[in-house]
Amino acid sequence: MRGAGRHRAGVDRPRGSTRPGQPHRVYLVLCVVLLGAAALLAGRYFQQSPPPPAPPGALGAIPAAMTASAESGPSRPGLRDPEAETDLERSPAPAPPPVPAPAPAPPPPFHLAASPPTSVRASAVGIDSPLVQVGLHEDGTIEVPSSYDKAAWYRLGPPPGALGPAVIIGHVDSYRGPGVFFNVGAMRPGQVISVTRADKSIAQFRVDAVNSYPKNRFPTESVYGPINYAGLRLITCGGTFDEKTRNYEYNVVVYASLLHP
């Protein structure tokens, strides 16, 4: 047969047939092509499709308002307005609370207008005397009345009834007998001393204390020092009489305060 010699025995193949193993290679290439196309389509699908909504009540779910764009306006809940923060930063600090006004000073204790005294009386111990005025000696000691039967007001201090310690002094005795303040040392707390003044008013004082001091330890500050009420001091001599110096060794001081009428 013509051309028959071109073929080897046993290897004749019908037309359209393939070599052994070739169909598997074709199928493999076709599968790879199909998988690549599927992956490309899936990528485009996931890029264009929105994420699935979170189930209600899911932990970690973010509200849609929290993921909105900044251009949606300052009224979005959960977001701070930058302009509002700027306004807050620019707003002035709150003013400090007002400082309360200091409480008014309490009124001074009861006292009378200044008026010179004219007489003193302490009926409980038999004292009733007109008053003269005394000042200071050149050495700074207080003057004493020239009369033994009259008491004297120390005019460089406040008058009885005014604020401060008014001082009235008198002799305890003389070579003639008892002086105007002979019984001052017998006064007791609670007794009353009355002082008549030039304006016709009467200032009444209650005795607070009666003390005796050695003359070399006289309490000048307690007797003449400033006080915040209307006070009165009656001063005389006391203790043992020294024949050599012709003076008493002690002073007796009565402390009293003005009574409110």
Legacy VTK file of the C-alpha trace (Angstrom):
# vtk DataFile Version 3.0
C-alpha trace
ASCII
DATASET POLYDATA
POINTS 261 float
0.000 0.000 0.000
1.321 3.427 -0.932
2.738 5.387 1.996
2.231 2.474 4.266
5.916 2.350 4.970
5.775 5.693 6.775
4.084 4.152 9.790
5.441 1.888 12.365
3.530 -1.184 13.237
1.296 -0.813 16.270
1.443 2.929 16.391
-1.319 3.871 14.058
-3.612 6.509 15.640
-6.975 7.566 14.458
-7.339 11.176 13.356
-8.082 13.533 16.158
-6.573 11.337 18.806
-3.867 12.654 21.249
-0.746 11.368 22.687
-0.763 9.384 25.826
-0.849 11.725 28.920
-1.820 14.880 26.933
-5.466 15.089 28.124
-4.355 15.468 31.766
-2.130 18.440 30.945
-4.941 20.212 29.132
-7.324 19.720 32.018
-4.726 21.071 34.497
-4.148 24.242 32.484
-7.865 24.775 32.126
-8.431 24.421 35.894
-5.696 26.968 36.678
-7.244 29.474 34.256
-10.685 28.989 35.772
-9.402 29.391 39.369
-7.619 32.640 38.488
-10.733 34.056 36.901
-12.784 33.097 39.924
-10.321 34.776 42.310
-10.339 37.983 40.245
-14.129 38.121 40.247
-14.275 37.438 43.979
-11.803 40.250 44.728
-13.845 42.749 42.723
-17.019 41.574 44.495
-15.613 42.063 47.993
-14.181 45.465 47.092
-17.536 46.730 45.860
-19.790 45.083 48.452
-20.268 46.733 51.934
-19.336 44.707 55.012
-22.208 42.681 56.448
-24.007 44.401 59.354
-23.128 43.275 62.839
-25.850 41.285 64.565
-27.890 43.186 67.159
-26.196 43.327 70.545
-22.872 42.079 69.218
-19.922 42.976 71.443
-17.577 45.482 69.876
-20.089 46.675 67.319
-19.345 50.289 66.378
-22.350 52.591 65.807
-22.637 53.975 62.324
-22.490 57.540 63.688
-19.006 56.862 65.033
-17.721 55.885 61.555
-19.344 58.730 59.625
-17.090 61.142 57.800
-15.976 64.389 59.458
-17.880 66.384 56.827
-21.260 65.275 58.217
-21.358 68.228 60.693
-20.880 68.910 64.436
-24.309 67.583 65.406
-23.244 63.945 65.094
-23.637 62.153 68.414
-20.482 60.819 69.975
-18.129 63.216 68.161
-16.646 66.485 69.465
-16.862 69.594 67.391
-13.363 71.057 66.909
-14.811 74.561 66.708
-16.702 74.034 69.963
-13.489 72.930 71.674
-11.775 76.023 70.373
-14.546 78.200 71.791
-14.228 76.473 75.139
-10.509 76.996 75.146
-10.996 80.664 74.335
-13.724 81.212 76.952
-12.523 82.973 80.147
-12.026 81.020 83.336
-14.897 81.249 85.827
-14.585 84.088 88.302
-13.624 83.103 91.859
-16.427 83.175 94.414
-16.856 86.567 96.060
-15.085 87.049 99.345
-17.635 87.650 102.084
-17.453 91.011 103.765
-15.912 90.925 107.219
-18.361 90.815 110.055
-18.918 94.219 111.620
-17.078 94.855 114.823
-19.240 94.339 117.887
-20.379 97.551 119.529
-18.336 98.675 122.536
-19.651 97.753 125.979
-22.092 100.061 127.625
-20.515 103.358 128.660
-21.411 106.999 129.151
-20.253 110.118 127.413
-17.299 111.751 129.114
-18.202 114.147 131.904
-16.068 115.143 134.927
-17.113 113.629 138.277
-18.233 115.825 141.146
-18.793 113.369 144.030
-18.451 109.704 145.038
-20.571 107.589 147.377
-20.334 104.014 148.689
-23.100 103.732 151.256
-22.153 100.144 152.242
-18.964 101.427 153.973
-20.030 104.999 154.781
-18.193 106.877 151.984
-19.761 110.122 150.761
-17.381 112.798 149.509
-17.086 115.638 147.030
-14.314 115.211 144.475
-11.353 117.410 143.677
-8.899 116.844 140.793
-5.248 115.770 140.881
-2.516 115.143 138.290
1.129 114.019 138.406
4.195 115.218 140.282
7.323 116.083 138.316
8.773 112.660 139.138
5.761 110.934 137.523
4.015 109.908 140.732
0.366 110.718 141.223
-0.522 113.717 143.361
-2.501 113.202 146.578
-5.381 115.314 147.812
-4.385 118.133 150.110
-7.456 117.449 152.272
-7.856 114.188 154.236
-11.628 114.347 154.161
-12.044 114.701 150.378
-11.397 112.208 147.621
-9.799 113.206 144.319
-10.279 112.159 140.672
-7.135 111.607 138.599
-7.880 114.044 135.788
-5.299 112.643 133.320
-7.346 109.470 133.023
-10.907 108.890 131.757
-13.808 110.239 133.853
-15.996 107.665 135.636
-18.553 106.206 133.211
-16.429 106.630 130.073
-14.440 103.769 128.518
-11.275 103.032 130.443
-10.115 102.915 134.061
-11.244 105.963 136.021
-9.152 106.471 139.186
-10.285 108.081 142.445
-7.866 108.288 145.386
-8.255 109.281 149.046
-6.413 109.217 152.374
-6.997 106.364 154.790
-6.382 108.545 157.850
-4.339 111.363 159.309
-2.945 112.306 162.719
-6.386 113.741 163.331
-8.248 110.508 162.718
-9.800 108.452 159.930
-9.606 109.770 156.409
-12.247 109.785 153.661
-11.252 106.264 152.452
-10.706 104.754 155.890
-13.192 101.923 155.150
-12.243 101.234 151.502
-10.413 98.042 152.512
-13.665 96.732 154.009
-15.531 96.778 150.675
-16.634 93.465 149.154
-17.446 92.311 145.604
-21.012 93.090 144.570
-21.307 96.328 146.508
-22.227 99.503 144.610
-20.292 102.748 144.150
-22.137 105.809 142.810
-20.397 108.708 141.093
-22.256 111.923 140.351
-21.012 113.760 137.265
-20.978 117.330 136.012
-23.775 116.590 133.519
-26.008 115.615 136.489
-25.909 111.923 135.518
-25.007 109.257 138.072
-22.704 106.407 137.057
-23.122 103.312 139.211
-20.379 100.700 139.514
-20.335 97.205 140.953
-17.282 96.123 142.950
-15.449 93.257 141.205
-12.438 92.778 143.512
-10.531 94.301 146.446
-6.762 93.702 146.522
-3.811 94.846 148.625
-0.282 95.305 147.182
3.112 96.235 148.659
3.971 99.712 147.470
7.198 98.498 145.862
5.164 96.038 143.742
2.234 98.243 142.818
0.418 96.850 139.693
0.559 100.012 137.581
-0.597 98.268 134.395
-3.613 96.627 136.048
-4.696 99.891 137.674
-3.952 102.478 134.986
-3.628 100.314 131.858
-6.207 100.355 129.012
-9.388 98.284 129.316
-12.312 97.781 126.916
-15.063 98.715 129.379
-15.952 101.559 131.732
-14.099 100.787 134.944
-13.401 102.466 138.257
-10.522 102.135 140.747
-10.579 103.419 144.323
-7.075 103.652 145.807
-5.912 104.304 149.351
-3.190 103.237 151.765
-3.218 100.085 153.893
-1.184 97.609 155.842
1.254 98.557 158.608
2.204 102.154 159.183
5.979 102.697 159.130
6.908 105.214 161.848
10.273 105.927 160.276
9.018 106.719 156.753
5.675 107.987 158.028
3.942 105.940 155.308
1.857 102.812 155.006
3.594 99.839 153.408
0.673 98.740 151.252
-1.897 100.136 148.856
-5.492 98.945 148.756
-7.208 98.941 145.325
-10.918 98.436 144.665
-11.773 97.323 141.095
-15.304 98.067 139.858
-17.180 98.086 136.531
-20.037 100.251 135.249
-23.562 98.907 135.673
-26.056 99.129 132.839
-29.092 101.119 133.997
LINES 1 262
261 0 1 2 3 4 5 6 7 8 9 10 11 12 13 14 15 16 17 18 19 20 21 22 23 24 25 26 27 28 29 30 31 32 33 34 35 36 37 38 39 40 41 42 43 44 45 46 47 48 49 50 51 52 53 54 55 56 57 58 59 60 61 62 63 64 65 66 67 68 69 70 71 72 73 74 75 76 77 78 79 80 81 82 83 84 85 86 87 88 89 90 91 92 93 94 95 96 97 98 99 100 101 102 103 104 105 106 107 108 109 110 111 112 113 114 115 116 117 118 119 120 121 122 123 124 125 126 127 128 129 130 131 132 133 134 135 136 137 138 139 140 141 142 143 144 145 146 147 148 149 150 151 152 153 154 155 156 157 158 159 160 161 162 163 164 165 166 167 168 169 170 171 172 173 174 175 176 177 178 179 180 181 182 183 184 185 186 187 188 189 190 191 192 193 194 195 196 197 198 199 200 201 202 203 204 205 206 207 208 209 210 211 212 213 214 215 216 217 218 219 220 221 222 223 224 225 226 227 228 229 230 231 232 233 234 235 236 237 238 239 240 241 242 243 244 245 246 247 248 249 250 251 252 253 254 255 256 257 258 259 260
